[in-house]
Structure formats: C-alpha cells, structure tokens
Amino acid sequence: MPDFSNMTAAELSVWYIENVGYDIGVEDPSMSLESYRELCAEMYELHNEAAE
C-alpha cells in the first residue's frame, strides 16, 4: 500500500489520476489534505478488493 499519510496533495493527485482516471483534487479544491489521503486509501482498498 502506498504511504498516503506522507504524500503531498500533488503526489496524491498523480496517484489518483493514474489509478482512477481524473484529478479529484482539481475538481474539489476545498478538500483537506487529510480527506484527500483518506479518499486515496479507500480507493486503493476498493481497487485491490476488485482485483481479488
């Protein structure tokens, strides 16, 4: 699992674009960094569950 807790917003955006297909950080600029990190962790887990 990527270490989302230490990633910057820019790093989270790169990860999100590569794995989800768009930049949620641009679409919701008011999102806190903590919320963005939590969202990425949730998306990572959902992606891994679907792959199993």
Summary of the structure (lengths in Angstrom):
residues: 52
radius of gyration: 10.5
end to end distance: 15.0
largest distance: 33.6
contacts: 123
relative contact order: 0.20
helix: 73%
strand: 0%
